[in-house]
Amino acid sequence: MLHAYEEQQSIDFEQDVMAAYLEAGQPLDLANVVWAARMTYDAVTMGYPASRAKHLNELRVQLGLGPRAISHNPLPLLTMTIRAASCIRCFHQSR
């Protein structure tokens, strides 16, 4: 089964990517675009939840964070993403 493109899923995944970079203390670099492209490419066949979990865990391993347990409840990850986005916003406003 092929899944349709969902723009909001790509945006949400990019927020997860930014949160992972922030958690790892790494500056956001241009490689973040590759992670979003990989996730979107696989989502067509795997579906967005499976693809997002797969590629976020691969990114986390590459950043030295270790994989995150895959949960069927997206709220903990959403909460962490919102907090990370708030931290990024606060950081940029304080500069």
C-alpha positions as CSV (number, residue, x, y, z in Angstrom):
1,M,0.0,0.0,0.0
2,L,1.3,3.4,-0.9
3,H,0.7,6.3,1.5
4,A,0.0,9.9,0.3
5,Y,2.4,12.7,1.1
6,E,1.5,14.5,4.3
7,E,3.3,17.8,4.6
8,Q,2.6,18.2,8.3
9,Q,4.3,14.9,9.0
10,S,7.4,16.2,7.3
11,I,7.3,19.4,9.4
12,D,6.7,17.5,12.6
13,F,9.7,15.2,11.8
14,E,11.9,18.2,11.2
15,Q,11.0,19.4,14.7
16,D,12.0,16.0,16.0
17,V,15.3,16.3,14.1
18,M,16.0,19.8,15.6
19,A,15.2,18.4,19.1
20,A,17.6,15.5,18.6
21,Y,20.4,17.9,17.5
22,L,19.7,20.2,20.5
23,E,19.6,17.2,22.9
24,A,23.0,16.1,21.5
25,G,24.5,19.6,21.9
26,Q,25.2,19.6,18.1
27,P,24.6,22.6,15.8
28,L,21.9,22.0,13.3
29,D,23.7,21.3,10.0
30,L,22.6,20.8,6.4
31,A,22.5,17.0,6.9
32,N,19.2,17.5,8.6
33,V,17.6,17.9,5.2
34,V,18.8,14.3,4.3
35,W,17.0,12.9,7.3
36,A,13.8,14.5,6.3
37,A,14.2,13.2,2.7
38,R,14.9,9.7,3.9
39,M,11.9,9.7,6.2
40,T,9.5,11.0,3.5
41,Y,10.8,8.6,0.9
42,D,10.3,5.5,3.2
43,A,6.9,6.9,4.5
44,V,5.4,6.2,1.0
45,T,5.7,2.5,1.6
46,M,6.1,2.1,5.4
47,G,3.7,4.8,6.6
48,Y,4.7,7.9,8.5
49,P,4.7,6.5,12.1
50,A,7.1,3.6,11.2
51,S,9.3,5.8,9.0
52,R,9.5,8.6,11.5
53,A,10.5,6.2,14.3
54,K,13.1,4.4,12.1
55,H,14.8,7.5,10.9
56,L,14.7,9.4,14.2
57,N,16.3,6.4,15.9
58,E,19.0,6.2,13.2
59,L,19.7,9.9,13.6
60,R,19.8,9.6,17.4
61,V,22.4,6.8,17.1
62,Q,24.5,8.9,14.7
63,L,24.4,11.8,17.2
64,G,25.5,9.5,20.0
65,L,22.1,9.6,21.9
66,G,21.1,6.0,21.4
67,P,17.7,4.9,20.1
68,R,14.5,5.9,21.7
69,A,12.0,3.3,22.6
70,I,9.3,3.2,19.9
71,S,6.0,4.1,21.5
72,H,2.5,3.9,20.1
73,N,1.7,7.0,22.3
74,P,3.3,10.0,20.5
75,L,2.7,12.4,23.4
76,P,6.1,12.0,25.2
77,L,7.9,12.7,21.9
78,L,5.6,15.6,21.1
79,T,6.2,17.1,24.6
80,M,9.9,16.8,24.2
81,T,9.7,18.4,20.7
82,I,7.7,21.3,22.0
83,R,10.1,21.9,24.9
84,A,13.1,21.7,22.5
85,A,11.4,24.2,20.1
86,S,10.8,26.5,23.0
87,C,14.4,26.3,24.1
88,I,15.6,27.1,20.5
89,R,13.2,30.0,20.4
90,C,14.4,31.3,23.8
91,F,18.0,30.9,22.8
92,H,17.6,32.9,19.6
93,Q,15.6,35.6,21.4
94,S,18.4,36.0,24.0
95,R,21.1,36.6,21.4
